[in-house]
């Protein structure tokens, strides 16, 4: 997202602010839907759909040549982010013991912010060495890796509830 305005400028696409508006509306709509679905036990499906949406949106951005195409990408990206971020954050709290939930939330958002910061730096280098379009194609790699990591850990039973009491204490 840090480079979408520059990418649009390079591609001759005007009014890029519409992209952010469409994305925000899509996130606003998708977050309550994903929350209800995840609360009913569908967290893995919600994350899968969200990651799929993010993947498709980045692909559409990389192939876009008009504001209309970017608006579609913005809607799909907002949907994907609206599904993934709150669900993953809820998972980080759900599987932490009660006394570690604050730390789990803090760790989640530190990792989230670190990913944005480092991702922007790395993407900036890729864009400077190649092009914005290739940078967006390259940005698909972390999405694939994140999906593989999430489902690899899930298959291995990593997402099991932890003991609710502090170490050494009895309930």
N, C-alpha and C positions, 0 to 999 in steps of 0.2 A: 504493500500500500504506500510505502514511502516514495516509490518511484512512479506511481501510476500517472501523476500529472506530467512528469518529464517524458514518460513513454507516450502519452497522448500527444504532447507537443511535438515530439519526434515523428509521430505517425500522422500529424496534421489533423488531429481530432480536437474539436473545441467543446466548451461547456462541460469539462470533466467533473465539475461539482455535482452534476446530476448522478454520476456514478456513486458518489458517497451518500447522496440522499436515498437512492434506491437501496443501497446496501444497508443503511441504517433502518429503513422501514422493514426490510426483510428480516433483519436481526430482531427488531421489535416484535414482529409477528411470530417468528420461529422459536424464540426463547420460552414462552409459556407452553407452546405445543410440545417442545422437547422435554421440558420439565415434567409435564404430566405423564408423558410416555415413559420417561426414565423412572419416575416414581412407581410406576406399575411393573417395574422389573425389566424394562427393555433397554437398559443402559448400553449394552454392547451394540444393539441395533442402532440406537441413537448416535453413538460415536461412529459407527460404520457409515451411516448415512451422511453425517456431518463431514467426515473425512472425504467421502466420495464427492460431496458438494464442493469442498475446498479444492480438490484435485481438478474437477471439471471446470471450476471458475478460473483457476490459474491457467489451465489449458486454453480456455476461451479468451482470456486476456492476451495471452501470447499470440493468438491467431486473429485478434480483433483489428478491424480497419475502419470502424465507425463508432459513433457514440451509442448507437442502438445495440451493437454487439457488446460494448462495455457495460451498458445498462443491464443486459442479460447476465453478464458475468458478475456484476455487482449484486444482483438479486440472488444468484446462486451462492456467491461468496458469503453474503449476509446470512443466508439460510444455513450454510455449513458452519460458520462461526457460531451462530445462534444455537446450533445443535451441540457442537463440540465443547466450547469453553465452559458453559455452566454445568454440563454433564461431567466433564473431567474434573472440574473443581469439586463438585458434589462427591465424586468417587474418592477424591483425595481425603475428604473429611469422613466419609462413610467408613472407610477401612482403617481409619486411625483410631486408637483408643481415645476415650473421652478426654483424658488429661493431655493429649497431644494434638487435639483438633486445631488449636490456634497455630501451632507449629506447622501442621499440615497445610493449612490455608496460606500461611506465610511462605512456606517452601514452594507451593504451587505458583503463587504470584511472582516470587523471585525468579523461578524458572521461566515463567511466561515472559516477564520483562527482559530477562537475559536473552531469551530466544529472539525477541524482537530486536534488541540492541545488536547482538552479534549477527543475526540474520541480515539486518540492514547494512552492516559493515561488509560482510561477505558478499552480499548481492551488489553492493556498490562497486567492489573490486571486479566482480564478474561482468557487470555492465560496462565498466570502464575499459576492460580488456576485450570485450566482445560487442554485445549490443543489449538493449533492454529486452528485446524479444528472446534472445538466448538466455538472458538472466531469468526470465519467467519460466522458460522450459527447465532450466537448472533447478528452479525453486520447487519443482515437482518431486525431486529426490527426497528432501526431508519429509514431505507428506507421505510418501511411500514408506520411508523408514519408520515414521511415527506409527503408521497403521500396522506394520509388521511387528514392531515392538509391543504395541498394545495387545494385539491378538496373540502374539507369542507368549507374553506373560499370562494372559487370560487362560490359554490352553494349558499352561503349566500350573494353573491353580493359584497364581499369585494374588488374585483379588478375592481373598477369603477374609471374613471379619477377624479382627485382632482381639486379643484379650482386653476387656474393658477397664480393668483396674491397673493402677500403676505397678511397676515391677516390685515384687516383694510384698504387695498388699493383697489382702483377700477381699472379695466382694462382700 
